[in-house]
């Protein structure tokens, strides 16, 4: 009783089902070709996590996991690493921490301030901002400016 019309109808009904099965296999193969976390990548699309960023001091990019908030964040330097900008550091604080001009990632204060190293009392200075006491003065007219401790009841920057 299965005439040519019924056979054709049956084939037409199975055709969409076959194309869906093929699409599912194709999609599964596409996902298998995506890279896992830790593999080198060039773009987000290459990674299963859809996140391709720098993950260390090495300039190469790797597939990395997204954060809990589904953000794709690059690796940032921990405290003690050399830096040239606040954005390079986990602490968002890149400052001098000694006499050398080189800057390093440093933790912020409890008030979330990024305070650079300042010269101790007795060092030569040219402005108040250079001194840990915030006081750069000349003791005599012919002497150089030096960092001095603040004095008096109101802790003012006055010559001794």
Secondary structure, 3 states (H helix, E strand, C coil): CCCHHHHHHHHHHHHHHHHHHHHHHHHHHHHHHCECCCCECCCHHHECCCCEEECCCCCCEEECCCCCCCCCCCCCECCCCEECCHHHECCCCEEECCCCCCEEECCCCCCCCCCCCCECCCCECCCHHHECCCCEEECCCCCCEEECCCECCCCECCCC
